[in-house]
Amino acid sequence: MRQPFPEPPAPDGKRPPEPPMPDPSEPVELRLVSLFFRLMHTPWMKVPAPGLTNSETRILFAVRGSEHTGHPIRVRDLSRMLRVSSPTITQHINSLESRGLVLREQSPKDKREVHIALTELGNATLEGHRDVLLQNFREFAEYLGGGDAEKLAELIAKTCEFFNEKEKQYSD
């Protein structure tokens, strides 16, 4: 029987090849684990915002997330969050700033700190990303067909409920 768990990333940081489809004769729990790992390898979420790379899109989303929580974000925070070096984040921020998508703001509490914020254009660009992602899912729903798309949505909701409850059990 094949192990459903994926190989760890290669030393060069690249992902291993997508896991194979499970054998239908394997137990359902093994097929489910295998398919969840396979889903994690699909690029469904790798939709860059129009005119941006995936990395730049991730940075904009991280900045937007910090704004929603009310906690300003710095380059070093982005570096830690996205697991990328600070110089790399700085290069991306410079590029995003030159295109008018983000701006640097001096912290009112500590003048040595610089916070990154989205501009209106940055927010609009993320809305464009949302539109592309929604279009992809419209096409996916059409591919599945109405009944299957509805059923999948119900099953994903039940899956989330189940694993959220499991997490509560483990943390008690």
One Martini backbone bead per residue (centre of mass of N, CA, C, O) as a GRO file, in nm:
protein
  172
    1MET     BB    1   0.097   0.036   0.022
    2ARG     BB    2   0.065   0.361  -0.021
    3GLN     BB    3   0.177   0.663   0.072
    4PRO     BB    4   0.004   0.981   0.109
    5PHE     BB    5   0.255   1.132   0.172
    6PRO     BB    6   0.454   1.373   0.097
    7GLU     BB    7   0.727   1.489  -0.004
    8PRO     BB    8   0.963   1.679   0.065
    9PRO     BB    9   1.118   1.934  -0.018
   10ALA     BB   10   1.354   2.027  -0.197
   11PRO     BB   11   1.653   2.188  -0.153
   12ASP     BB   12   1.563   2.410  -0.382
   13GLY     BB   13   1.234   2.450  -0.296
   14LYS     BB   14   1.089   2.270  -0.470
   15ARG     BB   15   0.836   2.100  -0.565
   16PRO     BB   16   0.708   1.822  -0.591
   17PRO     BB   17   0.544   1.626  -0.756
   18GLU     BB   18   0.248   1.537  -0.817
   19PRO     BB   19   0.048   1.333  -0.692
   20PRO     BB   20  -0.106   1.060  -0.744
   21MET     BB   21  -0.365   0.895  -0.806
   22PRO     BB   22  -0.567   0.708  -0.645
   23ASP     BB   23  -0.663   0.398  -0.574
   24PRO     BB   24  -0.988   0.274  -0.572
   25SER     BB   25  -0.905   0.013  -0.381
   26GLU     BB   26  -0.857   0.188  -0.160
   27PRO     BB   27  -0.914   0.322   0.114
   28VAL     BB   28  -1.090   0.604   0.172
   29GLU     BB   29  -0.896   0.744   0.376
   30LEU     BB   30  -0.648   0.731   0.186
   31ARG     BB   31  -0.771   0.887  -0.051
   32LEU     BB   32  -0.831   1.149   0.101
   33VAL     BB   33  -0.547   1.219   0.180
   34SER     BB   34  -0.431   1.217  -0.104
   35LEU     BB   35  -0.628   1.438  -0.220
   36PHE     BB   36  -0.548   1.665  -0.032
   37PHE     BB   37  -0.254   1.676  -0.125
   38ARG     BB   38  -0.319   1.724  -0.421
   39LEU     BB   39  -0.470   1.993  -0.382
   40MET     BB   40  -0.220   2.146  -0.265
   41HIS     BB   41  -0.073   2.118  -0.564
   42THR     BB   42  -0.264   2.300  -0.680
   43PRO     BB   43  -0.311   2.625  -0.859
   44TRP     BB   44  -0.582   2.774  -0.763
   45MET     BB   45  -0.432   3.028  -0.597
   46LYS     BB   46  -0.234   3.104  -0.847
   47VAL     BB   47  -0.346   3.426  -0.884
   48PRO     BB   48  -0.260   3.695  -1.019
   49ALA     BB   49  -0.264   4.003  -1.033
   50PRO     BB   50  -0.296   4.232  -1.251
   51GLY     BB   51   0.045   4.283  -1.340
   52LEU     BB   52   0.144   4.056  -1.140
   53THR     BB   53   0.295   3.867  -0.928
   54ASN     BB   54   0.267   3.639  -0.689
   55SER     BB   55   0.445   3.789  -0.483
   56GLU     BB   56   0.306   4.064  -0.501
   57THR     BB   57   0.028   3.962  -0.423
   58ARG     BB   58   0.103   3.855  -0.142
   59ILE     BB   59   0.188   4.128  -0.030
   60LEU     BB   60  -0.080   4.276  -0.063
   61PHE     BB   61  -0.240   4.082   0.120
   62ALA     BB   62  -0.073   4.130   0.375
   63VAL     BB   63  -0.130   4.429   0.395
   64ARG     BB   64  -0.435   4.410   0.406
   65GLY     BB   65  -0.450   4.231   0.659
   66SER     BB   66  -0.320   4.441   0.850
   67GLU     BB   67  -0.541   4.656   0.810
   68HIS     BB   68  -0.780   4.483   0.922
   69THR     BB   69  -0.634   4.452   1.216
   70GLY     BB   70  -0.462   4.733   1.281
   71HIS     BB   71  -0.168   4.631   1.195
   72PRO     BB   72   0.106   4.740   1.107
   73ILE     BB   73   0.348   4.694   0.843
   74ARG     BB   74   0.663   4.555   0.785
   75VAL     BB   75   0.921   4.424   0.626
   76ARG     BB   76   0.991   4.211   0.847
   77ASP     BB   77   0.705   4.095   0.860
   78LEU     BB   78   0.689   4.000   0.568
   79SER     BB   79   0.933   3.819   0.576
   80ARG     BB   80   0.825   3.623   0.789
   81MET     BB   81   0.545   3.553   0.665
   82LEU     BB   82   0.679   3.475   0.360
   83ARG     BB   83   0.969   3.361   0.368
   84VAL     BB   84   1.155   3.622   0.308
   85SER     BB   85   1.378   3.833   0.250
   86SER     BB   86   1.417   4.162   0.307
   87PRO     BB   87   1.549   4.246   0.035
   88THR     BB   88   1.323   4.123  -0.137
   89ILE     BB   89   1.092   4.287  -0.024
   90THR     BB   90   1.211   4.563  -0.092
   91GLN     BB   91   1.206   4.528  -0.397
   92HIS     BB   92   0.901   4.492  -0.417
   93ILE     BB   93   0.821   4.758  -0.281
   94ASN     BB   94   0.957   4.942  -0.482
   95SER     BB   95   0.787   4.850  -0.722
   96LEU     BB   96   0.505   4.905  -0.600
   97GLU     BB   97   0.557   5.205  -0.543
   98SER     BB   98   0.625   5.295  -0.842
   99ARG     BB   99   0.310   5.197  -0.918
  100GLY     BB  100   0.108   5.289  -0.672
  101LEU     BB  101   0.029   5.043  -0.450
  102VAL     BB  102   0.227   5.160  -0.235
  103LEU     BB  103   0.326   5.289   0.093
  104ARG     BB  104   0.528   5.479   0.295
  105GLU     BB  105   0.515   5.505   0.660
  106GLN     BB  106   0.562   5.676   0.933
  107SER     BB  107   0.575   5.628   1.252
  108PRO     BB  108   0.425   5.796   1.514
  109LYS     BB  109   0.586   5.641   1.752
  110ASP     BB  110   0.837   5.552   1.546
  111LYS     BB  111   1.054   5.702   1.327
  112ARG     BB  112   1.214   5.429   1.245
  113GLU     BB  113   0.948   5.331   1.141
  114VAL     BB  114   0.808   5.149   0.856
  115HIS     BB  115   0.510   5.147   0.685
  116ILE     BB  116   0.281   4.953   0.497
  117ALA     BB  117   0.055   5.064   0.234
  118LEU     BB  118  -0.228   5.092   0.066
  119THR     BB  119  -0.363   5.197  -0.211
  120GLU     BB  120  -0.616   5.241  -0.417
  121LEU     BB  121  -0.476   5.082  -0.643
  122GLY     BB  122  -0.413   4.833  -0.472
  123ASN     BB  123  -0.707   4.762  -0.410
  124ALA     BB  124  -0.801   4.741  -0.706
  125THR     BB  125  -0.609   4.512  -0.781
  126LEU     BB  126  -0.735   4.306  -0.583
  127GLU     BB  127  -1.010   4.309  -0.718
  128GLY     BB  128  -0.907   4.188  -0.982
  129HIS     BB  129  -0.827   3.924  -0.853
  130ARG     BB  130  -1.107   3.845  -0.758
  131ASP     BB  131  -1.233   3.831  -1.039
  132VAL     BB  132  -1.053   3.602  -1.147
  133LEU     BB  133  -1.117   3.393  -0.931
  134LEU     BB  134  -1.424   3.387  -0.981
  135GLN     BB  135  -1.408   3.299  -1.274
  136ASN     BB  136  -1.271   3.029  -1.219
  137PHE     BB  137  -1.515   2.924  -1.042
  138ARG     BB  138  -1.728   2.942  -1.257
  139GLU     BB  139  -1.590   2.741  -1.448
  140PHE     BB  140  -1.584   2.510  -1.245
  141ALA     BB  141  -1.891   2.488  -1.203
  142GLU     BB  142  -1.948   2.423  -1.501
  143TYR     BB  143  -1.772   2.169  -1.516
  144LEU     BB  144  -1.938   2.015  -1.293
  145GLY     BB  145  -2.202   2.128  -1.240
  146GLY     BB  146  -2.455   2.224  -1.047
  147GLY     BB  147  -2.487   1.977  -0.854
  148ASP     BB  148  -2.183   1.927  -0.794
  149ALA     BB  149  -2.116   2.210  -0.691
  150GLU     BB  150  -2.310   2.207  -0.452
  151LYS     BB  151  -2.201   1.950  -0.319
  152LEU     BB  152  -1.912   2.050  -0.279
  153ALA     BB  153  -1.982   2.288  -0.097
  154GLU     BB  154  -2.107   2.115   0.126
  155LEU     BB  155  -1.855   1.932   0.178
  156ILE     BB  156  -1.660   2.157   0.254
  157ALA     BB  157  -1.820   2.262   0.494
  158LYS     BB  158  -1.814   1.993   0.651
  159THR     BB  159  -1.508   1.970   0.663
  160CYS     BB  160  -1.456   2.224   0.826
  161GLU     BB  161  -1.624   2.150   1.071
  162PHE     BB  162  -1.478   1.891   1.147
  163PHE     BB  163  -1.180   2.014   1.178
  164ASN     BB  164  -1.258   2.228   1.387
  165GLU     BB  165  -1.350   2.026   1.603
  166LYS     BB  166  -1.087   1.868   1.621
  167GLU     BB  167  -0.914   2.102   1.718
  168LYS     BB  168  -1.065   2.140   1.985
  169GLN     BB  169  -0.997   1.859   2.099
  170TYR     BB  170  -0.679   1.896   2.091
  171SER     BB  171  -0.684   2.173   2.278
  172ASP     BB  172  -0.820   2.054   2.554
   0.00000   0.00000   0.00000
